[in-house]
């Protein structure tokens, strides 16, 4: 297999066989907020051959402080469409499919059918709602997909607190604790799920913001920490795929 010139240094890093695996691989990214959007960009730039992006939400003005590619003209567009448009111009040889839906336990069999397991063998979980997050992780693990989970990235500023490893080893992060508990209650071993988390104690949410009455609470966040978590998720996925 030959590769586009833009992947020359990636081939140098992962070797010809590893790059071949990346070009042949499919990765599902669920959740395209401040974490998942960065992960998707890194995957496409790294040569993943197929991306399937799932998110129900639209870009808001408050999204712009942490989104890697959206600008003011994208406010109101679905997050999947914004990224698909970006990849069409910057990574035209990456096959991108999208689903503008909220993933739940009820629609998981439709959004991640068993028939797609071989084509999309890796799943990145970058969603926030604990029940949906647990359902996704359990579903992907039962199907035998490589599964990589983002813990909480909001309310944090210290890059030195970031860790990666097994979900079973997560510490401090309240979201990771709830997810770990839910996965175990579903009889899935969290040891087998790769996770990225921060051991910095999060700042509390802003309750009932007057300028965003549609929100119950707003999570303080910046560009850097969610971006770093997203890139770490992508790095774990690329390493797993390249090794085969």
N, C-alpha and C positions, 0 to 999 in steps of 0.2 A: 504494500500500500504506500502511495505517495501522499504527502501532506502539503497544504498551503504554506507558503514561505513564512507567514506570520507565526507559524507554530515551531519554527526552527529551534528556538531556545527551550521550548517545552519538550521537544524531542530530545534535546541535549540532557534534560533533567530526568525524564522518565524512560528514555530509550525507545527504540523503534517499536518493540513489542508492546510496551506500556502505552505509547501513543496510539497504536492500532486499537488497543482495547478502549481507550478514551473515545476515539472517533466512532467506534461501534456501539458505545454504551448509550443507554437512556436513563435519565434521572428525572424523578418527579420532585418538584418543589411545591410544598403546600404552605401558603402564607407568604405574601409578598410585601410585607411591611418593611420597617427599617432593617430587619435582619435578613428576611428571605430575598428581598430584591438584590441586596449585595451578593448573597450566595449565588443567585441565578446569573448575575453578571460575571462573577468569577468562573462559574462552570462553563459558560459559553466562551469566554476568553481563553479558557484552558483547553478547549477542543472537544468537550463532550458533544457527541454527535446529535443527540435528540434530547430536548427538554420538554416536559409537560408541566405547565404552570397552572396552579389552582388557587384562586382567591376570589371572593365575592365582592370585595370592597372597591371603592373609588378613591382616587387621589384627592386629598383635601389640602387647603392652604397650609395647615399645620403639619402635613406630611413632608413639606419641602425642606424642612431642616435636617432631614435624615435620608431622603430618597436619593439613590446614586445617579439617576438619569432624568427624573421628572422635573419640569419647570412650571412656571405660572400658567402657561397655556394648556398644561395637562390637567389642571384642576377640574374635577368632574368626570374625567375619563376613568374607565376601569383600570386597575393596576395591571391586569394581565395584558390589556391592549397596549398600554404604555411600554411595557417591556418587550412585547412582541414587535412593535414598531421599531424600537431601538435595535433589537437583534437583527431585524430585516436589513438594516443599513450597515451595522457594524460587524455582524457575524452571519453573513448570508448563507454560509454553508452549514449552519446549524438548523436542524429541523425543529421548529417550535410549534407546539400545540397548546391550546389554552382551554380552561374551563372557568367561567365566571360564576362560580357557585361556592356557597359555604359548605365545607366538608363537615358532615355529622356522622354519627354512628348509623343513622338510617340510610344515608345515601353512599356510604363507603363501598358497598359491593358494586355500585354503578360507576363511581369515580375511579376506583382502583380494582377493576375486575381481575380475577385470577388469570384470565387469558393473557393479560398484559405483563405478567410477572417477569417473563424472560426478556421482553423488549425493554422494560423499565425496571431493572433489577435493583435500583437504589432509590430510596426515599429520604428526602430532607424535610423534617417537621419544623416549621417556623411559625406555628400558630400559637395563640395565647390562651384560648378557652380550655380549661383543664379537661372537661369531659370529652371534647372533640380531640384534644391532643392524645389522651390515653387511648381512645378508640382507634385513632390512626396508627399509633405505635403498635398496639396489639394486633391490628389487622395486618399491617405490613410484616411483622415478625412471623405471624402464622403462615403467611404466604411465602416466607423464605426470602424476603427482600433484605438487602443491606439497609439498615435503618439508623438514621443520624438525627439527633434531637437537640433543639435549641432550648436552653433554660432561659431565665429572665435576663433581659439586657437593658430594660428601662431603669431609670433612677440611679444610674451608676456612671462614674467618671474615671475610675482607676483601671488602666489597662493591665497593671500588674496583678489584678485579681483574677484574670481569666485562666481557666483550666480546660483541658479536654481529656477524655478518658471514657470510662464506663458510667452509665447512668447510675449504677449501684454505688459508685464512689462519690457522687455529688454531695456537696456540703454547703451550708449557709443559705443557699438560694431557696426561698419559700416555694416557688413554682416547681423547681426540681423535686422538692420533697413530696409535694402533692402528686406529681406525675409518677414518681417512683412507687409510691404507695398504691396508686391506681393500677399500675402495670402488674404489680405483685398480686393484687387482689383478683386480677384476670388470669392468674397462673402463667404469666410470662416472666422470664428471668430478666431483670433489668441489667444484669451483667453483660448480656449480649447486645445491648443497645449503646451505640456511641453517643456521647453527649458533649456539649460545650456549655460551660457555665461560668459564673463569676462568684468568687467567695467574698466579694465586697457586699456589705449590708446595703440593701437598696433604700433610696429615699422614698418617703411615702407619697402616694398619689395626691393630687389636688382634687379635693371633693367638690362636686357640683360647680364646675366653672361657669361663671356668668356669661362668658363669651361663647361657650359651646354648650347650650342647654340640652342638646340631644345626648350628651355624654353623662353617665352617672359619675364618672371621675376621669381625670386626665393623668396619664403617666408622664412624669418629667423624663425627657430624653434628649440626646444629642446625636450628632452624626457618627461620632467616633466609636463608641462602644457597640452599638448595634452593628455597625459596619464590620468591626473586628470579629464579632461573633459570626456574622454571615460569612466572612472570608475563612474563618476557622472551620465552619461547617463544610464549605466547599473544599477546603484542603483535605479534610478527612475523607470526603466522598471521592475526590480525585485519587488519593493514595490507595483507597480500597479498590477502585476500579482498575487503576494502572497495575496493581499487583496481580489482579486476576483471581 
